[in-house]
Amino acid sequence: VYRGSQVLRIVRVSWTWPKNNEIWIDDTLATNERDFVVFHELHERTLMSQGIDYDHAHYDASRIEHDLRRSPEKLPQALAHLN
């Protein structure tokens, strides 16, 4: 479970969906990848909550994630904007 820039706990479940306002990331994900993946998932979820379908939300999240990976100094601000 992720809040801000902290992993609060790692939850092991099998094939259930996250509750509202949660995202789940794989605990095997490399630490240096987490914030990028968390940004992607939070942005995607935000767009979908506004009625955007998954394919378009995923495309937009992937596009911005790619840009952030090229300019990682912008990641903290991008995450703060989503919280």
Salt bridges, closest charged atoms under 4 A:
ASP27 OD2 - ARG12 NH2 2.78
GLU33 OE1 - ARG69 NH2 2.75
GLU44 OE2 - HIS40 NE2 3.12
GLU44 OE2 - HIS58 ND1 2.84
ASP53 OD2 - HIS56 ND1 2.70
ASP60 OD2 - HIS43 NE2 2.61
ASP60 OD1 - ARG63 NH2 2.61
GLU65 OE1 - HIS40 ND1 2.88
GLU65 OE2 - ARG69 NH2 2.93
